[in-house]
Amino acid sequence: MARRNLLTRDERERLFLPRTDHFSIIRNYTLASEDLDIIGKRRGAVNRLGIAAHLALLRHPGFGLRVNSDVPEAVLNYLAVQLGSGLID
């Protein structure tokens, strides 16, 4: 039986891709002190940034890192600044 698509490609992208405008990044990806406690227990800056990205993406769009998809650079930079790692090149 053929599958029926309920959403168009554009609608799916608007719902499920991380938003990168300034307001959305602040609203969706600001880490709480509890998040920073969990992240701080990880070793290495790369691991801390990775777990921060997972936590942030669980909030919006609602699932963690996916295979063959990248976290937008603006989101990674915002998370890195919160972790004290500075901007990523």
Residue pairs with C-beta under 8 A, 6 or more apart in sequence:
7 15
15 61
16 61
16 62
17 61
18 28
18 57
18 60
18 61
18 71
18 72
18 75
19 25
19 28
19 60
20 72
20 74
20 75
24 60
25 74
25 75
25 78
26 78
28 56
28 59
28 60
29 56
29 59
29 60
29 75
29 78
29 79
30 82
31 39
31 52
31 55
31 56
31 79
31 82
31 83
35 52
35 55
36 82
36 83
38 51
38 55
39 48
39 51
39 52
39 55
39 83
40 48
42 48
42 50
42 51
45 83
45 85
48 83
48 85
49 76
49 79
49 80
49 83
49 85
49 88
50 65
52 79
52 82
52 83
53 65
53 71
53 75
53 76
53 79
54 64
54 65
56 75
56 79
57 63
57 64
57 65
57 71
58 64
65 71
73 88
76 88
77 87
77 88
80 86
80 87
80 88
81 87
